[in-house]
Amino acid sequence: MKILRRLFAVLLCGALLLGIAAASARSTSNVYFMAVNEKIIEMTPENMPMTVGGTLYIPYTMLSIRDTGINLGVSAQYSASRRTALVSGGRRAITFDLQANTAYDPQGNYVDARAVMRNSMLFLPIAWICEYFGVISFTTSRTPYGTLVRVTNASVILSDAALIDAADGMLRDNLASYQQAIQAQQPSADPANPGSDSSVQPDSGPIVYLSFLWGDAVEDVARQLEALGRQALFFFTPQQLLEQDDLVRRLVGAGHSVGLDLTGTTVSQCVQQAQEGSRLLASIACCPVYIVRASSLDAAQRSQLSQEGWAVWSATQSWEDTSSSYQLLSQLSYGQDNYVEAMCSSENLSALSSALRSLTGSGYQLRQTVAPAL
């Protein structure tokens, strides 16, 4: 009996240790550290690299000589007033325009890349940048504390493994500082009301991504968004692009994005429509297409369409004809991202206008709908 009790204690201890290890792994599985050549860059809640739609994004500061003190041969500069970032190296350069959600070379040719903004930090798609400039590379390596994202050039000396071994203490201390910063940002409860949150932030409401379908009030909706300092995604079928070419140019010129509303019932039909629409939009407004809507396809077919290189929009709510903005906003969920598509018709313009004013207020997190977010 004593042997059984001892065996049970050993097994229980082992289970506890495995549980602790698993919890520790979970707590660091989404933590990204940064390094440029042999230099470890301090990671904070604001600048930590992130993945969006399977694409790894790094803060532009990793490519800033001013921030790292290292000349990689590729540098990045960000203008908050113009909301643009210039990434240059050698004879090549790319401008990322956050306002228009585009990227283009010095000749004005658009490229298939996007930057994203989180809080006040600009993030760049590192794999695309490495491929485009060809003089830097990046790696990701697991460490006991999280994943190390490392950007290097030909001057690199240490291997990833050697750097991780040499910087073990720095990574451990950086993780501790990061966790303390996260805890400091957590809301504190009111002692007199334990169920309350005395430091709820203004942007703590539902996360909302918006798109708009063609209707007779598209221009009215666009002008209201612009007055609120926002840009949005508007969907057109290829036929509507032809019929509304002046409006399309006006939307693109104001910084809005244009997506393709595909009506095909098979993946091959949608791919054909997407290619046709892409050529049309390039001719009409000199801009590329990244996002498509294919409401006739099921989830498996939309997945196939995304494998063809398109970012596929899938709505979680549809705002159609209604006379109440409350009915629109009441559909939003706090527990998940809300992908909302709204019909731009004169019948629901009043309710939609009121809902837009609410969404740009302090109770919601209205995000710009860009391809990496899908």
N, C-alpha and C positions, 0 to 999 in steps of 0.2 A: 504494500500500500504506500509506504514511504517513497519507493522508487517511482510509483505512478504519480504521486504528488510532485516529486522533483521534476519528472518529465513534463508534467503539465505546466509547472512554473517556467521551465526553460522555453517551452513552446509559446507561452504567453508573452514572455520577455521578447522572444524573437518577433512575434507578431507586432508588439508595440514598436520595436525598432524599425520594422518594415513600414509601419504606418507613419512614423516620424520621418523616415527617409522619403516616403511617397509625398507627404505633405510638403517637405522641403523642396522636392523636385517641382511640385506644382507651383510653389510660391516663386520659383525663379525661372519657370519655363517660359514666361513672357517678358523676361528682363533682357535688354540688349545693352551691352557695353560697347565702347567705341575705341578704336585706335587708328592712328595715322602713322604709317611706318612703325617706328619703335615707341611712339608717344601715346600713352593712354590719355584719352579725353574724358573729362568728368561728365558722367551721365546724370541728368536731373529729370524730374517728371515732365519738364517742358521740352527737352531736346532729345529724349530717348528715341532711337530708331523705331520704326514700326512697319508692319506689313499691312497692305490694303489690297484686297482682292488677290492675294498671293504674290504681290509685288513688294519688294523691300524698299523702303524709303529712309533716307538718312537726312539729318539736318544739314542745311547748306553750309553751316559753319565748319563742317568737316573738310570742306574744300576752300575755306577762307584762310589765306595766309595770315591775316590779321588775328584770327582766333586761334590758329594752331601753331603759327610760327614756322610752318613747313611749306616749302614750295614744291608742290606735287607735279607742276607742269600743267595742271588744270585748276582754275580758280573760280570761285563763285562770289558774286556780289548781289545784295538784295536791296531794292529801293522800296521802303514801306509807303512812301507817298505815291509812287507810280504803280505799286503792287506788281513789280516785275523783277525778275532775277536774271542776271547775265552770267552764264557759265562759258568760260573761254579757255582756250589752250592752243598754243601753236597758231596755225592758220584757221582754226575752226572756232565757232562760237554759236551759242544757242540762247535765245531769249525766251524765258517762261513768263507768260502774261497771265497772272492770277485773275485779273478782272475779266478777261475774255475767255479764260480757260483754254489757251492755245500755247503753242511753242513754235518758234520759227527761226531760221538761220538768217545771216546778214543779208541775203538776197531776197528775203521775204517768203521763202519756201517753207510751208508748214511741215512739221515732223510729227511722228507718232509717239509723242511723249507728253506727260502732264506733271506738273508740280502740285502739291497739296499743302494746305495750311492747317496747322493744329495749334489752337490758341494763337499766339503771335509768332510762331516759328514756322518758317518755310522748309518743306521737305522735298527732296529730289529723288527720282528713281535711279538708284546707283547702278544697277545692271545696265540700263540703257545708256547712261553717261559713259561708263567704262567702254562699252562697245563702240559708241559714237566717236570718242576721242582717241581711243586705242593706246593711250600712254599710261593709264592707271588701271588697276584691277582691284577686286575686293574679294574677301573670303568671310565665311561665317564659321565659327568654331565653338563647340560646346565647352564650357568651363564648369567648375563646381558651383558657380554662382549665377550662371546665366549664359547667354550666347554673346560671343565677342564678334562684332562687325569690324573688320579691319580693311582700310583703304591703303594701298601701297603703290609705289612707282619703282623704277629701276634702282633706286638708291637704298632699297630695303636691305637690312642686314640679317636680322633674326628671323627664323622660321616662326610660324604661328605657335607651334608647340613650345619653342624656346621662350617666346615672348610671354605666353600664358604662365609658364613656370616662373619666369623672373618677376612677373607682375602679380603674383598670387595675392600678396598682401594688399596691394593697391586695389585690386578687384574686390576683395573682401570688404575693405573700408568703404569703397564706393557704393557697394550694395547696402551697407549699413546706413550710410548717409542718405541714400535714395529712399530706403524704407522709413527713416525718420521724417523725411520731407513729405512722404505720402501720408504718414500718420498725422502730421501737423496740418495737412489740408483736409482731414476728415472733419465733418461737422460735429460740434460738441452739443450735448443735450443741456437743456435748461434744468438745473437742479430742482426748481420748483414745479417743473412739469416734465417728468422723465420721458414722456412720449413725444416731446417736441424736439425740434431741431432749430437751435438759435442762430445758426449760421448758414441757412440755405442760400445757395448762390443764385443769382438771377437766371443763369442758364441751366438750371437743374431740371427743366421740364422735358417733355418728350422730344426725341431727336426726329426731325422731319426732313425728308428729301422730296422735292416737288417736281412734277413735270406737268405740262399743259398740252392738251389735245386741241386740234384745230376747231375753231368755231368763230362766230361773227364778232366775238369780243376779244380776240387775241391782242389786238393793238391796245385796247383799253387796259387789259391786264398787264401788258408789258410796260406801259407808261406808269402804271401805279407801282409796279415793282421798282422801276428806276427812281421814282420819287422817294421810295423807301430805302434807296441805296442798295438794291439787290438785283441780281441777275438770275435767270432761270433757264430750264430746258424746255424747248417747244418742239413737239413732234409734228412732222408733215409726211404725208404719203408722197411718193415721187410725182404723182399727178398734181398734188397740191403745190409742190415746189414750182412746177411750171406755171400754175395759175396765179400764184402769190409771190412771184419772184421779187417784186419791189419790197413787199413786206419782209421777206426773208432777208434781203440785204439790210433793211432797216434794223431788224432784230440782231443780226450779227454785228452791225456797226455799233449797236448800243451795248455790246458785250454779252448778249445772251448766247446760249448754245442751241444748236439745231440738231435734232435726232430724226431718224427715219421711222415712220409708222408703216410696218410691213403688213400686207394683207394676205400673203401667201399661206396656203394650208399645209405645205410641206417644207422641209428644210431647204431643199434645192430651189424651190420657188422663192423663198425668202432671201437666200443668198443672191439669186439673180436680181431681185428687186433692190437689195442693199447695194450691190455693185452699180446698178443703174442710177439709184438715188445718189450715191457717192459721186459719180461723174457729174450729175446734174448740179449738185450743191457746189462742187469745185468750180463749175462753169458760172453759176449764178452769183456766188458770194466768195469765191476763192478761199474756201475753208474746208477742212476735212470732216468726215463723219466718224464718230466713235461709238455712239449709242444708238441702238435700234430697239424698237418695240414690236413684238410678234405675238399678238393676243390670240391668234388662232392655233398656236403651237402649244403642246403640252410641255411639262417640265423637262422630260427627256429630250424632246426636240429642241427646246431652248438651250439645253446644255450642248447639244451638237452644234447649234448655231454659234454659241460662244467659242467653241473649238475652231470655228472658221475664222476667228479673229475679231468678232464683234462683241462689245459690251452690251449685254441684253438686259433691258429694263423689265422688271417684274413688280407690278404694283401690289401692295398689301391692302390699300384702300382706294376706292374710286369715288371722287366727288363729282356727282352729276347734278341734275336739276334739284335744287332745294331752295327754300326761302329763308333758311336760318343758318347763320354762321355757327351757332351753338351745335346744331346737328352735325356740321362738318367737323368741328374740333372735338366733339365728344367721341368720335370714332378713333381718335389717336390713342396709342398704347404707350404706357411708361416702360413696359418690360421689353420692348424690342424697337429696332429702327423702323420708322414708318415711311414707306415708299408710296407716296400719294400722287395719283394722277387726277387732274381736274379738267373738266370740259369748259372751254372758254365760250360760253354762250351768254347772250344777253339776258336769258331767263334767270340765270343764277349769278349774274355779275354782282349784284348788291351784296348777297351773302358771301360770295368769294372775296370781294374787296374787304369786307369786314374781317373775314378770317385771315387775310394776308396781313392786315394791320396788327392783328393779335399775334400771329406767328413771328413777326419781326419785333415783338415786345420782349419783356423780360421773362415770360413764363414758358418759353419754348426755345428749342435749339434748332433753328432753320439752317440747314447745311446746303451748300451749293451742290447740285447734282452733277458729278463728274464721273468719268468712266471708272477710275480706281475705287469709287465708293460702291460700285455695283457688284 
